[in-house]
Amino acid sequence: MRKKTFRTKSGLLLTIRRLRPDDTPYLYDLFAHLSPQSRYLRFHLALEQPDPAWLQETAEHIAAIHLPSQGWLAFADLPDELGACIGGARFVVTGAGIAEASLTVRDDLQGQGIGTELLRILITEAQKAGIHRLMADAQASNQSVFRMLRGLGLNYRSSTHAGETHLEIDLDVTHLA
Ligand SMILES: CC(C)(COP(=O)(O)OP(=O)(O)OC[C@H]1O[C@@H](n2cnc3c(N)ncnc32)[C@H](O)[C@@H]1OP(=O)(O)O)[C@@H](O)C(=O)NCCC(=O)NCCS
């Protein structure tokens, strides 16, 4: 998928395109628009005041994604910022037919269907890329993730240890509506 548009529940028009190595500034901006709670849910670390070196390294690492791993960013024109980065998704191939998924939507635009749309793209593109098993780690308290999985009708296996849930989705039996 090269580029896709999507309209949110509130009518905001998003453009979703592939993540590129020069996207580091957008990843910084997205991170700046995440609450400490969302940062914790995404990175499983307390990141109220992150170490600048960690932030730079992480943003560069995420942007430097390359095939067979893939990522996407979603952009929108907001009243105070044209072309703002709203969210992102990626899967990182970790073995033959196996990938690790992650997903983020900035706090002020959560709950509008953007995460679900990004997950739909991630799954569709992972299936096209020959991924059979998609894995993710979510905090067991992360209701948005479980509601998204239910909303898309996904069957998944899960196991929880110390408040963290490991999820596995079998893409061979996943048919998105
Ligand atoms: C998880 C995340 C990507 C979901 O993005 P989103 O754009 O809010 O997702 P959607 O709008 O598609 O909503 C998905 C479901 O979560 C629900 N939801 C959204 N925000 C919620 C909240 N704060 N509390 C409880 N449920 C919430 C929505 O109502 C929806 O459920 P429904 O379809 O049954 O109504 C986003 O919340 C996020 O970035 N969180 C921080 C990072 C993270 O948790 N990443 C996932 C782990 S890698």
PDBQT file of the ligand as one rigid body, heavy atoms in Angstrom, charges set to zero:
ROOT
HETATM    1  C1  LIG A 201      -4.242   1.616  21.390  1.00  0.00    +0.000 C 
HETATM    2  C2  LIG A 201      -4.462   2.834  20.460  1.00  0.00    +0.000 C 
HETATM    3  C3  LIG A 201      -3.523   2.744  19.282  1.00  0.00    +0.000 C 
HETATM    4  C4  LIG A 201      -5.920   2.811  19.966  1.00  0.00    +0.000 C 
HETATM    5  O1  LIG A 201      -6.064   3.913  19.089  1.00  0.00    +0.000 OA
HETATM    6  P1  LIG A 201      -7.461   4.653  18.922  1.00  0.00    +0.000 P 
HETATM    7  O2  LIG A 201      -7.356   5.546  17.750  1.00  0.00    +0.000 OA
HETATM    8  O3  LIG A 201      -7.908   5.227  20.196  1.00  0.00    +0.000 OA
HETATM    9  O4  LIG A 201      -8.390   3.402  18.560  1.00  0.00    +0.000 OA
HETATM   10  P2  LIG A 201      -9.907   3.442  18.108  1.00  0.00    +0.000 P 
HETATM   11  O5  LIG A 201     -10.441   4.821  18.089  1.00  0.00    +0.000 OA
HETATM   12  O6  LIG A 201      -9.989   2.631  16.872  1.00  0.00    +0.000 OA
HETATM   13  O7  LIG A 201     -10.606   2.714  19.315  1.00  0.00    +0.000 OA
HETATM   14  C5  LIG A 201     -10.447   1.341  19.558  1.00  0.00    +0.000 C 
HETATM   15  C6  LIG A 201     -11.340   0.960  20.724  1.00  0.00    +0.000 C 
HETATM   16  O8  LIG A 201     -10.781   1.448  21.933  1.00  0.00    +0.000 OA
HETATM   17  C7  LIG A 201     -11.744   2.238  22.634  1.00  0.00    +0.000 C 
HETATM   18  N1  LIG A 201     -11.008   3.283  23.328  1.00  0.00    +0.000 N 
HETATM   19  C8  LIG A 201     -10.342   4.331  22.792  1.00  0.00    +0.000 A 
HETATM   20  N2  LIG A 201      -9.783   5.048  23.781  1.00  0.00    +0.000 NA
HETATM   21  C9  LIG A 201     -10.109   4.411  24.942  1.00  0.00    +0.000 A 
HETATM   22  C10 LIG A 201      -9.817   4.644  26.315  1.00  0.00    +0.000 A 
HETATM   23  N3  LIG A 201      -9.082   5.693  26.697  1.00  0.00    +0.000 N 
HETATM   24  N4  LIG A 201     -10.293   3.758  27.228  1.00  0.00    +0.000 NA
HETATM   25  C11 LIG A 201     -11.022   2.683  26.877  1.00  0.00    +0.000 A 
HETATM   26  N5  LIG A 201     -11.332   2.405  25.581  1.00  0.00    +0.000 NA
HETATM   27  C12 LIG A 201     -10.877   3.278  24.649  1.00  0.00    +0.000 A 
HETATM   28  C13 LIG A 201     -12.641   2.751  21.557  1.00  0.00    +0.000 C 
HETATM   29  O9  LIG A 201     -13.913   3.118  22.103  1.00  0.00    +0.000 OA
HETATM   30  C14 LIG A 201     -12.727   1.559  20.643  1.00  0.00    +0.000 C 
HETATM   31  O10 LIG A 201     -13.603   0.589  21.168  1.00  0.00    +0.000 OA
HETATM   32  P3  LIG A 201     -15.049   0.386  20.546  1.00  0.00    +0.000 P 
HETATM   33  O11 LIG A 201     -14.826   0.187  19.064  1.00  0.00    +0.000 OA
HETATM   34  O12 LIG A 201     -15.530  -0.831  21.247  1.00  0.00    +0.000 OA
HETATM   35  O13 LIG A 201     -15.786   1.637  20.840  1.00  0.00    +0.000 OA
HETATM   36  C15 LIG A 201      -4.247   4.156  21.238  1.00  0.00    +0.000 C 
HETATM   37  O14 LIG A 201      -5.115   4.163  22.340  1.00  0.00    +0.000 OA
HETATM   38  C16 LIG A 201      -2.822   4.377  21.692  1.00  0.00    +0.000 C 
HETATM   39  O15 LIG A 201      -1.989   4.844  20.938  1.00  0.00    +0.000 OA
HETATM   40  N6  LIG A 201      -2.527   4.045  22.959  1.00  0.00    +0.000 N 
HETATM   41  C17 LIG A 201      -1.199   4.222  23.489  1.00  0.00    +0.000 C 
HETATM   42  C18 LIG A 201      -0.186   3.261  22.854  1.00  0.00    +0.000 C 
HETATM   43  C19 LIG A 201      -0.708   1.841  22.901  1.00  0.00    +0.000 C 
HETATM   44  O16 LIG A 201      -1.401   1.407  23.812  1.00  0.00    +0.000 OA
HETATM   45  N7  LIG A 201      -0.349   1.060  21.871  1.00  0.00    +0.000 N 
HETATM   46  C20 LIG A 201      -0.722  -0.349  21.799  1.00  0.00    +0.000 C 
HETATM   47  C21 LIG A 201       0.301  -1.239  22.419  1.00  0.00    +0.000 C 
HETATM   48  S1  LIG A 201       1.639  -1.485  21.275  1.00  0.00    +0.000 SA
ENDROOT
TORSDOF 0
